Amino acid sequence: MIDQIARIEHAAHALRHSTSVFPGDTDLTCIFTAAAGANTWSAWAEIVDSGATALTAAFVSSRGHLTEILIENISDDNTIYMMEISWGAAHNLLTTIRFAGGTKFQSPDMVARMWAKSIPEGETVYYRMKTATGVADTCLVHIRYHIH
């Protein structure tokens, strides 16, 4: 019975939580960059903002979840983008996201919501990205997350 109550409390917490935003201020940006080859994943890179703060810093002393990524701007409005988010040296996959530029299907302002597994305390958070073009396309993002 106690295990069932704990599971219910955990589920309730997942539904009701306060989220934070990364990057944490209006003068900071976070840019993901694709590989220069068409349909080729970039190398895994730690998620950092323009002030050199890593998203990982949010999970130093607590585990947590990413809840959404907002794509604010893209470098090529006429291509398909894919990104993956992972944690740890083994790149444990949290989510894969696919979206298109505004001339393809939609506005580049889009939100990708996530209900991924938690990021363990002290683990590094990474991304990699690819596009259909042969250049190193970029996208400007911000990430919503919560910690436990």
C-alpha atoms as one frame of an Amber mdcrd trajectory, in Angstrom:
protein
   0.000   0.000   0.000   2.826   2.416   0.854   4.431   1.726  -2.567   1.145
   2.584  -4.299   0.856   5.850  -2.369   4.455   6.734  -3.276   3.751   6.064
  -6.977   0.611   8.222  -6.857   2.516  11.052  -5.149   5.290  10.782  -7.759
   2.740  10.964 -10.591   1.022  13.958  -8.978   4.378  15.743  -8.671   5.077
  15.112 -12.359   1.804  16.823 -13.224   2.222  19.770 -10.825   5.630  21.380
 -10.647   7.355  24.719 -11.049   9.436  24.969 -14.196  12.565  26.974 -14.882
  13.888  28.348 -18.162  17.310  27.838 -19.771  18.989  30.137 -20.669  18.071
  31.928 -17.474  18.033  35.543 -18.667  16.874  37.608 -21.649  20.396  38.585
 -22.714  21.504  34.946 -23.103  20.940  32.548 -26.000  21.268  28.819 -26.646
  22.100  27.763 -30.194  22.139  24.207 -31.530  24.279  23.569 -34.628  23.830
  20.754 -37.148  26.625  18.906 -38.929  27.811  20.410 -42.220  26.754  17.314
 -44.191  23.174  16.743 -45.280  21.277  14.209 -43.141  24.323  13.708 -40.882
  24.193  13.989 -37.100  26.514  16.512 -35.508  28.774  15.265 -32.718  27.161
  15.198 -29.283  27.740  18.540 -27.543  26.916  19.706 -24.038  24.005  22.164
 -23.954  25.410  25.574 -22.955  24.192  29.148 -23.271  26.020  32.190 -24.675
  27.298  32.985 -21.164  28.986  29.550 -20.969  26.497  28.217 -18.391  25.671
  24.562 -18.960  22.129  23.231 -18.626  23.849  20.490 -16.617  24.286  23.001
 -13.759  20.547  22.699 -13.042  20.963  19.003 -12.246  24.131  19.137 -10.125
  22.403  18.330  -6.842  18.969  17.072  -7.940  17.537  14.900 -10.661  15.059
  16.550 -12.986  13.115  16.551 -16.248  13.128  18.554 -19.447   9.532  19.525
 -20.184   9.769  21.388 -23.490  12.034  23.012 -26.045  10.897  26.146 -27.818
  12.511  26.736 -31.210  12.724  30.528 -31.425  14.624  31.000 -34.684  16.282
  28.913 -37.396  18.986  29.622 -39.962  17.270  27.981 -42.953  13.516  28.404
 -43.331  13.341  25.842 -46.121  14.650  22.622 -44.577  13.794  19.815 -42.179
  15.570  19.696 -38.792  16.016  16.833 -36.337  17.563  16.970 -32.867  18.174
  14.525 -30.083  18.670  15.265 -26.376  20.533  12.832 -24.116  22.251  12.606
 -20.749  25.468  10.984 -19.549  28.593   9.727 -21.271  26.585   6.871 -22.829
  24.175   9.457 -24.348  21.032   7.949 -22.858  18.380   9.261 -25.227  15.650
  11.457 -23.722  13.877  12.573 -26.888  14.073  12.974 -30.660  12.428  16.018
 -32.233  11.671  16.739 -35.902  10.465  20.090 -37.218  10.476  22.129 -40.396
  11.161  25.703 -41.407   8.304  28.095 -42.106   8.285  27.633 -45.864   7.995
  23.860 -45.418   5.082  23.391 -43.017   4.924  25.859 -40.148   6.388  28.892
 -38.446   9.849  28.313 -36.938   8.367  29.317 -33.556   7.326  25.936 -32.267
   7.214  24.040 -28.997   8.255  20.422 -28.597   6.836  19.049 -25.346   8.559
  16.139 -23.616   7.556  13.526 -21.085  10.946  11.881 -21.008  12.634   9.975
 -18.218  14.443  11.983 -15.574  18.017  13.198 -15.814  19.940  11.744 -12.869
  21.666  14.043 -10.412  25.090  15.198 -11.610  24.759  14.001 -15.223  25.729
  16.059 -18.273  22.987  16.966 -20.790  23.816  16.818 -24.516  22.261  17.514
 -27.910  23.011  16.636 -31.503  21.286  17.913 -34.625  21.015  17.341 -38.351
  19.204  18.951 -41.263  18.425  18.064 -44.859  20.871  20.682 -46.174  24.629
  20.397 -46.633  25.511  23.290 -44.314  25.823  23.662 -40.541  22.306  25.024
 -39.957  21.489  26.429 -36.537  18.473  26.940 -34.351  17.985  29.233 -31.377
  16.202  27.426 -28.535  15.142  27.773 -24.960  14.392  24.856 -22.698  11.910
  24.497 -19.845  12.820  22.062 -17.073  12.042  21.177 -13.487  14.045  19.576
 -10.715  12.882  17.271  -7.921
